[in-house]
Amino acid sequence: MSEDKAKRPRRPATQLVHGGTLRSQFGEISEAMFLTQGFAYDTAEAAEARFKGEDPGFIYSRFSNPTTFMFEERIRLLEGAAAARSTASGMAAVTAALMCMLKAGDHVVAAKALFSSCLYVVEDLLPRFGVQSTLVDGTDLNQWRDAVRPNTRAFFLESPTNPTLEVIDIAEVAKIAHEAGALLIVDNVFATPIWQQPIKLGADVVVYSGTKHIDGQGRVLGGIILSADEAYVTDHLHNFLRQTGPTLSAFNAWVLLKGLETLDIRVRRQTESAARIADAMARHPKVAKLIYPGRADHPQADVVRKQMGAGSTLIAFEVEGGKEAAFRVASAMEVVTISNNLGDAKSLITHPSTTTHQRLSEEARLGFGITPGMLRLSIGLEDADDLIEDITLALDQA
């Protein structure tokens, strides 16, 4: 392949199939899985040069591995990031993205509408190490401005949020963060890299749980951290991961790498179905409230149009009758499966107040908009008409 041909820019769907591929001397088509802890050197001098960074290459799979490197490079190219590092899970990615750059005396501003485990990191874990935090309504830009302190070093948000599907104006929050000299870290799981690219909107760091749409078939755990600035990785993240070891296994990296090949077509199909299903559900008399980022009645519809290519694969809705009615709806479904995961080929339904956000107080849950009657629906790859029939029949029984 000529140098010019190799450097020709590729569109996202092509990058998801070919980006970052390394081939061994055997010329395999499917990327190789390197199940090895360490690597051999021809001489002691070669080992010394590798550890000094004078000779590029792999040292130990806790640091990096050819298979994990391919996964990192493929999604880096998709996102347009300067550098990427993978982790053993999505929460390992969130924790490392924050902790690698913070020290005692620093301050973090975060949107209050976060996944329960993310709230734990911000509210409980970071303060143990002397890092203060302030939670704000992510959709209120004035609250972000007012929360800034002289020692604020990071902003953190997810958009759309879990499970209420609020959409936060990433570009505007990025401006506020940068005026304060802080980095903006965005959890982009619900939007996926297909519909939203936070780095292009001004975010400094993007995190994913690869366990969700990237795998997309409920097989493995994994996470990824992407940075707009390589210095964030070289100065902070790489050494943190190297020394603390939340390493993505080569097997999981290989599964996630293969998942990326079909990410585009899966997310597009799931989103198309989700839009149809949301419209059908909105007309049902048992649905007291429906939230879907692709609908004109979404509370932040203007922001959705500005920063997202399409709606999400997720729907949030509230049924009349509270927890008991929500349980009846979830249990009555035959095609949709009850689970706390999302982004799967199978459609999944979750009751957040008793599962993913159960550890929060009732007051906190209600403050986030998580009512006892709320359900989160992750749309899979089944026929949309079958899903509409299944959901409608379940709602009829509520």
C-alpha positions in Angstrom: 0.0 0.0 0.0 1.4 3.4 -1.0 2.0 6.1 1.7 -0.6 8.4 0.1 -3.2 5.6 0.0 -2.5 4.6 3.6 -3.0 8.2 4.8 -6.2 8.8 2.9 -9.0 9.8 5.4 -11.7 7.2 5.9 -15.3 7.7 6.8 -16.6 6.3 10.2 -18.1 3.1 8.9 -14.9 2.2 7.2 -12.7 3.1 10.2 -14.9 0.8 12.3 -13.9 -2.2 10.1 -10.3 -1.4 9.2 -9.0 1.2 11.6 -5.9 0.4 13.7 -5.5 -3.1 12.3 -2.2 -4.8 12.9 -1.3 -8.0 11.0 1.2 -10.6 12.0 3.6 -12.4 9.6 0.7 -14.8 8.9 -1.5 -12.2 7.2 -4.7 -13.1 9.1 -7.9 -11.4 8.1 -9.6 -11.4 11.5 -7.4 -9.5 14.0 -5.2 -11.7 16.1 -5.8 -12.3 19.8 -2.5 -12.0 21.7 -3.0 -13.9 24.9 0.4 -13.2 26.5 1.5 -11.5 29.7 4.9 -10.4 28.5 7.1 -10.1 25.5 10.6 -11.3 24.6 13.7 -9.3 23.7 16.6 -10.4 21.5 19.2 -8.9 23.9 19.4 -7.3 27.3 20.3 -4.0 25.6 17.0 -4.3 23.6 15.0 -4.7 26.8 16.7 -1.7 28.3 15.9 0.4 25.3 12.3 -0.7 25.3 11.9 0.2 29.0 13.5 3.6 28.4 11.1 4.3 25.6 13.9 4.5 23.1 12.6 1.5 21.1 8.9 1.4 20.4 7.1 -1.8 21.2 5.3 -3.8 23.9 6.6 -4.5 27.4 3.9 -6.1 29.5 0.2 -6.6 28.9 -0.7 -4.6 32.0 0.7 -1.6 30.1 -0.3 -2.5 26.6 -0.8 -5.4 24.2 -1.2 -5.6 20.4 -4.9 -6.6 20.7 -5.8 -3.9 23.2 -3.8 -1.4 21.0 -5.9 -2.2 18.0 -9.1 -1.6 19.9 -7.8 1.7 21.3 -6.6 2.8 17.9 -9.8 1.9 16.0 -12.0 3.9 18.4 -9.5 6.7 18.5 -9.7 7.1 14.8 -13.5 7.0 14.9 -13.6 9.8 17.6 -10.9 11.9 16.1 -9.0 11.8 19.5 -5.3 12.3 19.9 -4.8 9.3 22.2 -6.8 6.5 23.8 -6.4 3.9 26.6 -8.6 1.0 27.4 -9.7 -0.3 30.8 -11.3 -3.4 32.3 -14.8 -1.8 32.6 -16.6 1.4 32.0 -16.4 2.4 35.6 -12.7 1.8 35.6 -12.6 4.3 32.7 -14.6 6.9 34.6 -12.5 6.4 37.8 -9.2 6.5 36.0 -10.1 9.5 33.8 -10.8 11.6 37.0 -8.3 10.2 39.5 -5.3 10.3 37.1 -5.3 14.1 36.9 -6.6 15.1 40.4 -4.8 15.6 43.7 -5.8 16.6 47.2 -7.1 20.2 47.2 -8.6 20.0 43.8 -12.3 20.5 43.0 -14.7 18.8 40.5 -18.0 20.1 39.2 -20.3 17.4 38.0 -23.9 17.2 36.6 -26.1 15.6 39.3 -27.9 13.3 36.9 -25.3 10.6 36.8 -25.2 6.8 36.9 -25.2 5.7 40.5 -21.6 4.4 40.4 -20.4 7.6 38.9 -22.1 9.5 41.7 -20.2 7.3 44.2 -16.9 8.2 42.6 -17.6 11.9 42.6 -19.4 12.2 46.0 -17.7 9.4 48.1 -14.4 8.2 46.6 -12.8 11.5 45.5 -13.4 13.2 48.9 -11.4 10.4 50.6 -8.4 11.7 48.7 -9.1 15.4 49.5 -10.8 16.2 46.2 -14.0 18.3 46.7 -17.0 18.1 44.4 -20.1 20.1 43.6 -23.2 18.7 41.8 -25.2 20.9 39.5 -28.2 20.7 37.3 -26.4 20.0 34.1 -29.0 21.7 31.9 -28.6 25.0 33.7 -25.4 26.7 32.4 -25.5 29.3 35.2 -25.1 26.6 37.8 -22.0 25.4 36.1 -20.6 28.9 36.1 -21.6 29.5 39.8 -20.0 26.3 40.9 -16.5 27.1 39.7 -13.8 27.7 42.3 -10.2 28.7 42.0 -9.2 25.1 42.5 -11.7 23.6 40.0 -9.8 21.2 37.7 -12.5 19.1 36.0 -16.1 19.1 34.8 -17.8 15.8 34.5 -21.1 14.9 32.8 -23.0 12.3 30.8 -25.3 13.2 28.0 -27.9 11.9 27.5 -28.1 11.1 31.2 -28.9 7.7 32.8 -31.8 7.1 33.1 -33.7 10.3 32.6 -32.2 11.1 29.1 -31.6 14.8 29.8 -29.3 16.3 27.1 -26.7 18.7 28.3 -25.2 21.3 25.9 -21.6 20.0 25.7 -20.2 22.9 23.7 -21.5 25.5 26.1 -20.3 23.6 29.2 -16.9 23.1 27.5 -16.6 26.9 27.1 -17.3 27.4 30.8 -14.8 24.7 31.8 -12.1 26.1 29.7 -12.7 29.7 30.9 -12.1 28.2 34.4 -8.9 26.4 33.3 -10.6 23.0 33.8 -11.0 19.9 31.6 -14.4 18.6 30.5 -14.8 14.9 30.8 -17.9 13.4 29.0 -19.5 10.0 29.4 -20.9 9.4 25.9 -22.4 5.9 26.4 -26.0 6.7 25.8 -25.3 8.7 22.6 -22.7 6.3 21.3 -19.9 7.7 19.0 -22.2 7.2 16.0 -24.6 10.0 17.1 -22.4 12.3 19.2 -18.7 13.2 19.1 -17.9 15.2 22.3 -14.3 16.0 21.3 -15.6 17.9 18.2 -18.0 19.8 20.6 -15.1 20.9 22.8 -14.8 18.1 25.4 -11.3 17.3 26.4 -11.8 13.6 27.5 -14.5 11.1 26.5 -15.2 7.8 28.3 -17.2 4.8 27.3 -18.4 1.6 28.9 -17.5 -0.8 26.0 -19.8 -3.3 27.8 -22.8 -1.5 26.2 -23.2 -0.7 22.5 -19.5 -1.3 21.6 -19.8 -5.0 22.5 -23.5 -4.9 21.9 -24.2 -8.5 22.6 -23.8 -8.9 26.3 -20.5 -10.8 26.3 -17.7 -8.9 28.0 -16.8 -5.9 30.1 -14.5 -3.1 29.0 -14.0 0.6 29.0 -12.1 3.2 26.9 -10.8 6.7 27.7 -10.1 9.1 24.7 -8.4 12.4 24.9 -8.2 15.4 22.6 -4.7 16.2 23.9 -2.0 13.5 24.0 -0.4 15.3 26.9 -3.3 14.2 29.2 -2.5 10.6 28.4 1.3 10.9 28.5 1.5 13.1 31.6 -1.4 11.6 33.7 -3.4 8.7 32.4 -0.7 6.3 31.0 1.3 6.1 34.2 -1.8 5.9 36.4 -3.1 2.9 34.4 0.4 1.3 34.3 0.9 1.5 38.0 -2.6 0.7 39.3 -3.5 -2.0 36.7 -7.2 -1.7 35.7 -6.2 -3.5 32.5 -8.5 -4.7 29.7 -7.8 -8.3 28.9 -6.7 -9.2 25.4 -9.7 -11.5 25.0 -12.1 -8.8 25.9 -10.3 -6.3 23.7 -10.7 -8.7 20.8 -14.4 -9.1 21.4 -14.8 -5.3 21.6 -12.7 -4.9 18.5 -15.0 -7.2 16.6 -18.0 -5.4 18.1 -16.8 -2.1 16.6 -17.1 -3.7 13.1 -20.9 -3.8 13.4 -21.4 -0.8 15.7 -22.6 1.6 13.0 -25.3 -0.7 11.5 -26.5 -1.9 14.9 -26.9 1.6 16.4 -28.6 2.9 13.3 -31.1 0.0 13.3 -31.7 0.3 17.1 -32.2 4.1 16.9 -34.7 3.7 14.0 -36.7 1.2 16.0 -36.5 3.3 19.2 -38.0 6.3 17.4 -40.9 4.2 16.1 -41.5 2.6 19.5 -41.3 6.0 21.3 -44.0 7.4 19.0 -46.2 4.4 19.6 -45.7 4.5 23.4 -46.4 8.2 23.6 -50.0 7.5 22.5 -50.7 4.9 25.1 -53.0 6.0 27.9 -51.0 4.2 30.6 -47.8 6.2 29.8 -47.8 9.3 32.0 -44.5 10.6 30.7 -42.2 9.6 27.8 -38.7 10.9 27.2 -36.9 10.3 24.0 -34.1 12.5 22.5 -35.4 12.1 19.0 -38.9 13.6 19.7 -39.9 17.2 19.3 -41.3 17.2 22.8 -38.0 16.4 24.5 -37.2 19.1 27.1 -33.8 19.8 25.4 -34.9 19.2 21.8 -32.9 22.3 20.5 -29.7 20.9 22.1 -30.4 17.5 20.6 -30.7 18.9 17.1 -27.5 20.9 17.7 -25.2 18.2 18.9 -26.6 14.7 18.2 -26.9 13.1 14.8 -30.1 11.3 15.8 -31.9 10.1 18.9 -30.7 7.5 21.3 -31.3 3.7 21.4 -32.8 4.4 24.9 -36.3 5.4 26.0 -37.4 6.5 29.4 -41.1 6.4 30.4 -43.3 6.6 33.5 -46.4 4.5 33.9 -49.5 5.4 36.0 -49.6 3.6 39.3 -46.0 3.9 40.5 -43.7 1.0 41.4 -46.4 -1.7 41.3 -47.6 -0.8 37.9 -44.0 -0.5 36.6 -43.2 -4.0 37.9 -46.4 -5.4 36.2 -45.4 -3.8 32.8 -41.8 -5.1 33.0 -42.8 -8.6 34.1 -45.5 -8.9 31.4 -43.1 -8.4 28.5 -42.2 -11.5 26.6 -39.8 -10.2 24.0 -38.2 -7.6 26.1 -35.9 -8.9 28.9 -35.6 -7.5 32.4 -31.9 -6.6 32.9 -29.8 -3.7 34.2 -27.7 -3.6 31.1 -28.2 -1.6 27.9 -27.0 -1.3 24.3 -27.5 -5.0 23.7 -28.8 -6.8 20.6 -31.7 -7.9 22.9 -34.2 -5.3 24.1 -33.8 -4.8 27.8 -36.0 -3.0 30.4 -34.8 -1.7 33.8 -36.5 -0.3 36.8 -33.9 2.2 37.9 -35.1 3.1 41.4 -34.8 -0.5 42.5 -31.7 -1.5 40.5 -29.2 0.9 39.0 -30.0 3.8 41.3 -31.2 1.7 44.2 -28.4 2.8 46.6 -29.5 6.5 46.4 -32.0 7.9 48.9 -35.6 8.3 47.7 -35.2 12.0 48.0 -32.1 12.0 45.8 -33.8 9.8 43.2 -36.8 12.0 43.0 -34.5 15.0 42.8 -32.9 13.4 39.7 -36.4 12.7 38.2 -36.2 9.0 38.9 -39.7 8.2 40.1 -41.0 4.8 41.3 -43.0 4.5 38.0 -40.1 5.1 35.7 -38.7 2.4 33.4 -35.7 2.6 31.1 -36.0 0.7 27.8 -33.0 -0.2 25.7 -34.0 -1.1 22.2 -32.3 -4.1 20.5 -32.3 -5.6 17.1 -35.6 -7.4 17.2 -38.4 -6.5 14.7 -39.8 -3.1 15.7 -43.4 -4.3 15.2 -42.9 -7.2 17.5 -41.5 -4.9 20.2 -44.4 -2.5 19.8 -46.9 -5.3 20.2 -45.0 -6.7 23.2 -44.7 -3.3 24.9 -48.3 -2.3 24.1 -49.7 -5.6 25.5 -47.7 -5.1 28.7 -48.9 -1.6 29.1 -52.5 -2.7 28.7 -52.0 -4.9 31.7 -50.5 -2.2 33.9 
